[in-house]
Amino acid sequence: MANIRELAPELKEVARTQLNEIDENMAALIEQMRNWINEQDYLTARTDDQFLVAFLRFCHWDVEEAQKRILFYYTYKTKEHELFKSRSIDEKLYELARTGIFATLPNPIGPGGPRIHYTRMGHIETSKHSVSDIFRFHAFRSEIEINTDDNWNIAGVIEIIDFTKIPYSLMLQFDAGMFKRMNAFLEHGIPTNLVATHIVHASRETQFVLGLVRNVMKQKELLHIHSNVDSLARALGKEYLPTELGGNNSSLNDAPARYEEQLKSFETYFKEDERYRVDENLREACEKQARTTIVSPVTTEGSFRKLNFD
């Protein structure tokens, strides 16, 4: 029997109907995934049931797809030293947690619905925090969610981004190449789906620019621009908004204490994280050997080994 958290009935139904989850098959597929990881000499990865089930659920219990995703996940974290700097929780992460920039609202959209993130762009002090610092916090939060948040993993996440008093100096830091590199981890590594992004309190000029961005997006339906809070409340349900926006979903000011508590509880977890990695020299040797004997279950194309984001 798999050692994972029991799901709320509504979320269990989502996993069954939308992710192809079958209780009787779970333990065997998790073990298959674990065995594959242990057989890859070049890959050192976490193999506990709760961690692996997040990737299997995201991939609709397709073991080969889950292998590709977890391999990309660790390849990225091994190579992107510039963005991650360190995998250990440090004072910079605690400082970001205390700023109130980020909030994970306690109630998802119903028991079987997606998690809600709220980001206050105006709380970012560009003299202290860079775009890469913001990404690093987001990546650490995501890993905590892999291990703790079944709604986030199964039903996805809704991002609310508040553009009130967004510092112009932050916009100047955005670089297309860095954005691609950051987005690659969220798109190909993290096991959750972005259900929607809702922009609120954007200036008229910002709304115009965001409208142009939406026009060239492949999934235009994911980006929603709201001229006021009433529009946002109609889209999500007022009860799911924080108290600052007239809702019942806790106060944004409660988030820093929750994040700080979470970070403390995961300090040991992240200290251990440096040892989980991909050995590229050993992988190259293994793949060369595999080409002369038997095809590897994860192809070079699927492994994203070169991490080419162009």
N, C-alpha and C positions, 0 to 999 in steps of 0.2 A: 504493500500500500504506500502511495506517495505521501511524503511528509510535507504537506502544504496547508495553507490556511483554508478553512471552510468558507465558502462563498455565501453571501446573502442569496436567498432564493431567486430574486429578480436578476441578479448578476449571473447566477448559475445558468439561468435560462438564456441569457445573452450569449454566454460561452458555448452553450449547447447548440443554439440555433444559428449563430453567426460565425463561430470559430471552430465548428466541427468537434467540439469537446465531448468525448465519450469516457465516462468514469472508468469503465472496465479496461480501457486501453492506456490510461495515463501512465501508470507505473512502468509499463513495458517500454513506452516511447521515451520516457525520461531516462530510463536505464540505457536505452539505445543511444541517446544523445550523450550521456556520460561516458559510455564505452568508446564512442567515436573520439571524444576529446582526449581521453587517456591514451588512445592509440596514436595521436598526432604528437610525435616527439618534439616538434617545434612550438607547440601551443601549450602554455600553462594557463589554465582558466579555472574559474570557480565551477564546482560541480554539484553544489547542494541542490536539492529538489526545487526549492522555492525560486532560486535564481534561474534555473534551467526552464522551469515551467513558464516563466514570463516570455522567453523567446519562442517557445513552442506555441504558446497561445497566440502571440502576435502573428506567427507564420501559419496559423490555422492547423497546427499539429502536423505540418509537413516537415519532417525531420531534416531533409536535405536543405530546405530553405532556412531552417533555424541554424543549421551548421554554417551556412554562408553568412548569416547575420552576426552570429557570435564571433566568427573569425574576423569579419570587418571591424566589429566592436573592439577587439583586442589589438588588431593591427593598427587601428587609428590611435588608440591610447598609447601604444608603444612608440609610434612615429611622431605624434604631434606634441613634442616637448614644449614648443613655443607657446601653444595655447593652454596646455595643462600646467606647465611649469613644475608643479609637484602634485602627486596624487594624494598627499597627506593633507588633512584639514589643518589650516593655519589661521593666523590672526586676520589675514585679509578676508577669508571666507566668513569668519565671525563678524567682522566689521560690516560686510555686505548684508549679512543676515539682520543686523541691527538697524540698518538704514531705513527699512520700511519700503524699499524699492519693490520687493517681491512679497506675494502672499499666495498661499494655497488655501483656498476657502474650504472649510471643514465639510460642508455638505455638497455632494455632487448633484447633478441634475437628476434627482430621483435615485432610489437604491440601486438601480441597474444602469444608471447613466454616467456620462463622462465627468471627470474631475474638472474643476475650474481653477485656473491660475489668474492672478491679477497683478499687473506690473504698472507701477507709477513712475513713468519716465522722468518726471520733474524732480524726483528725489535723488537722481543720479548727480553726484558731484564730479565733474570731469577732471577736476584738479587732483582727485584721489583715485577715481576708478575709470579704467579704460573699457572699451568694447570687449576686449578679450577677457577682462576680469568678470564682466557680466556673463559672458558665455561660460566661463569656468564655473561660476556659481550655478548656472542653469544645468550644466553637465553633472555636477555633484548632486544637485537636487534630484535629477533624473535617476541617478543610480540608487539613491535612497528610495525613490518611488518604485524602482524595479523590485525592491525587497519588501516594500510595505504597503503599496497602494494597488489593490486589485481593480478598482474602478478605472484608474489611470491606464493600467495595462490592458484591460479587456474592452472597456467602452471608449477609451481615448481621453483627450484633453481639449478643453476650450480655453483659449487665451484671450483675456481682456487686457488691452493695452491702453492705459490712460495717458494721453498726450498733453495733459495740463502742464504748462511751463516747461516743456521739454527743452533742455539746453541746446542751443544751436551748435555749440562746440562739440557736442556728442555726434551730431550728424556729420561733422567734418572728419570724424575718425573712421567712418565706414569706408571700407575698401572692398571692391568687388571680389578680389581673390580671397581675402580673408573670409568674406561672407560665404563664398562657396565652400571653403574648408569647414567652417562652422556648421553650415547647413547639411553637409555630407554626413556628419555624425548623427544629427537629429533624424535625417531621412533614412540612412542605411544602417545605423547602429542601435539607436534607442528603440526599445520595443513598445512603442505606443503610436497611436494615430492622432494626428491633429484634426479634430472635428471641425473647428472654426476658429478664426481670429476676429475679434470684435474691437474696433478702434473707437474710442470715445474721447470727447473733449479736444478734438483736433481743431486747429484754426482753419479758417476758410481756405487759406493758401495750402495748408497741409492736406486738407480733404481733396483739393484739386489734384495734387501730386499723387496721392494714394489712389485716386480714381484712375489716373493714367497707368499706374502700376497694375491695378486690377484688370485693366483692359488687355494687358499682354500676358496675364497669368493663364496657365493651362487650366487650373481649377479656380475659376473666378468666384465660384459659389462659396469658397472657404473664407473670403475676406469680406467683412461687413463694416461699413463706415457709418457711424451714428452721429448725427448733428447734436443730439442731446441725450440725457440719461433716460428719458421716457421711451425713446426709440430702443435703447438697449434693454430696458425692462420688458418691453413688449416682445422682444426677440427671445429672451432667455427665461422670463418669468421673474417678477420683482422679488419674490421670496428668495431667489438664489443669488441676489446681489448682496454686497456687504452693507452694513448699517450706514456707512458714509454715503451710500447712494440710495438710501431709503429701503433697503432690503432687510432680511432676517438671517443672513449667512455670516454671522460674526462680524467683528470690526477688523479692519485692515491693521489696526494698531496692535492686535493680538498676535499677528503673524511673527514678528521678530522673536518673541519668547519661544514660540513653538519651533521655529527654525533652529534657534540656539540649542534647545533641548535635543532636537534630532541630530544636529551635528555632533554634539557631545556623545550621544549614544552610539554614533558610527565612527568615532575616532580610531578605535582599534581596527575596525573593518577597513578603513582607508589606509592605515599604516601598512597593512598587509598587502595592499593593492599593487605596490611596485613589483611584487614578484610575479604577478599575473601579466603575461606578455606573449609576444610572438618573437621567436628567434629567427630572423630573416635568413641568416646564413644557413641554419639547419633546415629551414623550410625549402630553400633553393636546392639543397642537396637531396631532400626527401622527394621533391617534385621531379627532379631529374631522374632519380631512381624509379619513381612511379611511372614515368613515361616509357621506361624500358621494360616494365613488367605489367602493371595493371593500372587502369585509370583511377585516379583519386576520386573519392565521393564528392569532393568540392573542387571544381575546376579552377584553373588559374584565373579565368574571367570572373567567376563568381566570388573569388577570394578578395578582389579589390586590392591585390598585393601592392600595386604601384600607387594606389591612392591618387589617381589622376582625376581631378575635379573639373577639368575643362569640358 
